[in-house]
Amino acid sequence: MKAAVIEQQGGVENIAYRDWDDPEPGEHDVIVSVRACGLNHLDIFVRRGMPGFPVPMPFISGGDISGVVEKTGPAVSGWSEGDRVTLNPQTDEGMIGEELLGGLAEKVRVPAKNLVALPDHVSFETAAAVPINYGTAHRMLFTRGRLEAGETMLVLGASGGVGLACVQFGQMVGATVIAAAGSDDKCSRLSDMGADHVINYQSEDFSRAAWIASGKKGCDVVVNFTGGETWAPSFRAAKKRGRVLTCGATAGHDPQTDLRYLWVRELDVLGSNSYSQEDVVRSVEYVADGQLSPVVSHTFPLENLAEAETLMEDRGFFGKIVLQP
Ligand SMILES: NC(=O)c1ccc[n+]([C@@H]2O[C@H](COP(=O)([O-])OP(=O)(O)OC[C@H]3O[C@@H](n4cnc5c(N)ncnc54)[C@H](OP(=O)(O)O)[C@@H]3O)[C@@H](O)[C@H]2O)c1
């Protein structure tokens, strides 16, 4: 098969589109013929290298996969050749695209228990925008963050994969959503999609703008997976006994904290990691019944992965970038 292979960790020049041995299914596995694979910031971290997360090289990343069952292992039941699927990349053996070979290839091996049936009316491109972004947001907002109707939520990085999923889940449950992003163009797209307030944090002090947008009461929930210089000001945007949620640190994992806000406002800082099969299944159902509408701003042929990853690093996309083998 063909695959977009990371030959060694570093810049995009280390990605090669080349031949790779076809995967074979284990007893309980299927081989999925990949139709689309969504890009995540995780793919950038896997290619660049993350301290404490060694990745065997050469490697194929990509965990947001949709496609068609091509082969089934001898012990697999309930799935047949030709079934349309997406999947939960978090397997018992490790994460597909981070620890196991991923879907930025023509084929990928997947434990059958991780498959999720894909209805005919959901396109492969749309499906490749769902599992990681919406699964992560579902767990972070509801299991960890206990977001409820009528609450006010600030989302930083609202134009990206997890961010847009948080915005849409917030709208779905009847929260007031303040969406913060890095350009006027992204803010106007978020506004068009129904965000109640938008903030361009490149030109505005987002914590002050969010405080004002919340009627000077502060936000019940602040979603910050950006970290870096955005971390300390996030506490200023939260109301007394508000919740600050994090699942990542795109701009730096070692930010300054102003502890005074934590005790004076009695804030809860809640970490969230990963997602369950149930988070992915529920997300796919919400997409299938029209309650969520993932946005794919760019699609590329798989051989152009380096170009696609550069676009993600330059923050030139909205929602999701999808690769097609
Ligand atoms: N723990 C978990 O299970 C889990 C799961 C999924 C994702 N994550 C983490 O969540 C974060 C978001 O992931 P994602 O895939 O949604 O990323 P993404 O699609 O690239 O979106 C990130 C957004 O953050 C904003 N941003 C602000 N500062 C940035 C910077 N210095 N560099 C890049 N983007 C910056 C960008 O929007 P603007 O240009 O509008 O500012 C960008 O669109 C990542 O840190 C990822 O590792 C964690």
The ligand as a MOL file (V3000), in Angstrom:
LIG
                    3D

  0  0  0     0  0            999 V3000
M  V30 BEGIN CTAB
M  V30 COUNTS 48 52 0 0 0
M  V30 BEGIN ATOM
M  V30 1 N -5.8880 14.9890 26.0190 0
M  V30 2 C -6.5370 14.5620 24.9480 0
M  V30 3 O -7.1080 13.4760 24.9410 0
M  V30 4 C -6.5810 15.4310 23.7260 0
M  V30 5 C -7.3650 15.0610 22.6280 0
M  V30 6 C -7.4170 15.9100 21.5160 0
M  V30 7 C -6.6610 17.0840 21.5130 0
M  V30 8 N -5.8930 17.3880 22.5770 0 CHG=1
M  V30 9 C -5.0870 18.6230 22.5860 0
M  V30 10 O -5.9660 19.7170 22.3690 0
M  V30 11 C -5.2820 20.7320 21.6500 0
M  V30 12 C -6.0870 21.1160 20.4060 0
M  V30 13 O -6.0480 20.0280 19.4870 0
M  V30 14 P -6.6760 20.1660 18.0450 0
M  V30 15 O -6.3610 18.9230 17.3120 0
M  V30 16 O -8.0680 20.6490 18.1530 0 CHG=-1
M  V30 17 O -5.7630 21.3450 17.4400 0
M  V30 18 P -6.0570 22.3330 16.2350 0
M  V30 19 O -7.1590 21.7710 15.3860 0
M  V30 20 O -4.7420 22.6460 15.6210 0
M  V30 21 O -6.6500 23.6170 16.9580 0
M  V30 22 C -5.9130 24.3490 17.8930 0
M  V30 23 C -6.3450 25.7980 17.7940 0
M  V30 24 O -5.6920 26.5030 18.8500 0
M  V30 25 C -5.4240 27.8270 18.4190 0
M  V30 26 N -4.0600 28.2000 18.8640 0
M  V30 27 C -3.7830 29.1390 19.7870 0
M  V30 28 N -2.4730 29.2260 19.9880 0
M  V30 29 C -1.8920 28.3290 19.1620 0
M  V30 30 C -0.5530 27.9790 18.9130 0
M  V30 31 N 0.4670 28.5630 19.5550 0
M  V30 32 N -0.3110 27.0070 18.0010 0
M  V30 33 C -1.3310 26.4070 17.3490 0
M  V30 34 N -2.6350 26.7170 17.5460 0
M  V30 35 C -2.9100 27.6690 18.4490 0
M  V30 36 C -5.5690 27.8630 16.8940 0
M  V30 37 O -6.6890 28.6940 16.5930 0
M  V30 38 P -6.5190 30.2620 16.3250 0
M  V30 39 O -5.5880 30.4120 15.1680 0
M  V30 40 O -7.8960 30.6890 16.0550 0
M  V30 41 O -5.9480 30.8370 17.5910 0
M  V30 42 C -5.8830 26.4360 16.4950 0
M  V30 43 O -6.9000 26.3800 15.5310 0
M  V30 44 C -3.9040 20.1910 21.3270 0
M  V30 45 O -2.9880 20.6680 22.3060 0
M  V30 46 C -4.0770 18.6880 21.4560 0
M  V30 47 O -2.8920 18.0110 21.7740 0
M  V30 48 C -5.8370 16.5800 23.6800 0
M  V30 END ATOM
M  V30 BEGIN BOND
M  V30 1 1 1 2
M  V30 2 2 2 3
M  V30 3 1 2 4
M  V30 4 1 4 5
M  V30 5 2 4 48
M  V30 6 2 5 6
M  V30 7 1 6 7
M  V30 8 2 7 8
M  V30 9 1 8 9
M  V30 10 1 8 48
M  V30 11 1 9 10
M  V30 12 1 9 46
M  V30 13 1 10 11
M  V30 14 1 11 12
M  V30 15 1 11 44
M  V30 16 1 12 13
M  V30 17 1 13 14
M  V30 18 2 14 15
M  V30 19 1 14 16
M  V30 20 1 14 17
M  V30 21 1 17 18
M  V30 22 2 18 19
M  V30 23 1 18 20
M  V30 24 1 18 21
M  V30 25 1 21 22
M  V30 26 1 22 23
M  V30 27 1 23 24
M  V30 28 1 23 42
M  V30 29 1 24 25
M  V30 30 1 25 26
M  V30 31 1 25 36
M  V30 32 1 26 27
M  V30 33 1 26 35
M  V30 34 2 27 28
M  V30 35 1 28 29
M  V30 36 1 29 30
M  V30 37 2 29 35
M  V30 38 1 30 31
M  V30 39 2 30 32
M  V30 40 1 32 33
M  V30 41 2 33 34
M  V30 42 1 34 35
M  V30 43 1 36 37
M  V30 44 1 36 42
M  V30 45 1 37 38
M  V30 46 2 38 39
M  V30 47 1 38 40
M  V30 48 1 38 41
M  V30 49 1 42 43
M  V30 50 1 44 45
M  V30 51 1 44 46
M  V30 52 1 46 47
M  V30 END BOND
M  V30 END CTAB
M  END
